[in-house]
Every structure is written in structure tokens, then in C-alpha cells.
């Protein structure tokens, strides 16, 4: 059974994505050189907000490398 922090595929796909999509990765991102893309993610969600304002959907890298790489904050 899924815990409250896990989402089914249907729940994930039903999420409303608003504004610019930005990716962050504590491990592989950079607030100095990142651009928020999957290839060059920011390191922190704060930098995503600084660059794109409140109208942004932020994907954060998974801490578990056996699961999906990014998930919505």
C-alpha cells in the first residue's frame, strides 16, 4: 500500500502543472550555472523561484536513485 508521500501514476498525471517547468537537483544541480532544465538543473528550489517567480512548477530530484528521477514539489 502506498504511503501518503507516494503518488500513483494516475494521481501524478492529474496534477495541474502551472507556469514554467523547472528542475532542481541538490546532487547534480548548480544555482550559478544551471538553467532549470533537466540537463542543467538548479541546485535549489529557491533559485527556481528567484529566476521564474511564483508561477512555476518545480521538479526535485529523487533521493532514491531506483525511483523516478524527478518529482513535483
N, C-alpha and C positions, 0 to 999 in steps of 0.2 A: 504494500500500500504506500502511496506517495505521501511524503510529509508536507507540511504547509509551505515549505520553501521550494518544493518541486512543482513543476507545471507539466501537464500533459501536452502533447503536440497540439491538440485542438485548442486548449487554453492559450498556448503560446501564439498560435496563428490568429486568434481572435483579439489579441492585444491591439490597441489603437496606437499606431506609430504617428507621431506628430513632429512637424518641423524637420530639421536636418538630422540625419542619422550620423552619429559619431561613435567611434570605437576607442576604448581605453584598455590599457594593459599595464599593470604595475610592474610586471616582469620584463616585458618587451617594448613598452612604450617610452615616449620621450615628450615632455612638455616643451622642451626647447626646439626639437627638430621634428616632432610629429605633426601630422596634418589632420588627424582624426579618421583617416581611412583605415581599412583592415590591414593594409600593408605597412602603414606608418601611424599606428595609434598614438594618442596622447597617453601619458602615464597616469594622469588623474582625471576624475570626472570634473573637478574644479576647473581645470584648464579647458575642458569642453564647454562649460558654461561661460567662461571668460571669452572664448572665441566666438561662440554662437548664441549666447543669451539664453533666455528661458525656454524658447520654442525649439527644443532639441530632444531627441531620443538618444539615450546613451547606452551603448552595449559595453559591458565589462567582461574582461576575460575570465574564464572559469578557473578556479583554483585546482580543480580536479582535471588533469590532462586526459583522463579516459572519457570525459563527457564532452558536450558541445563546447566549442572554443569560446564563444561569446554569449552572454545573456543580457536581457534588458534590466536596467536599474530601475 
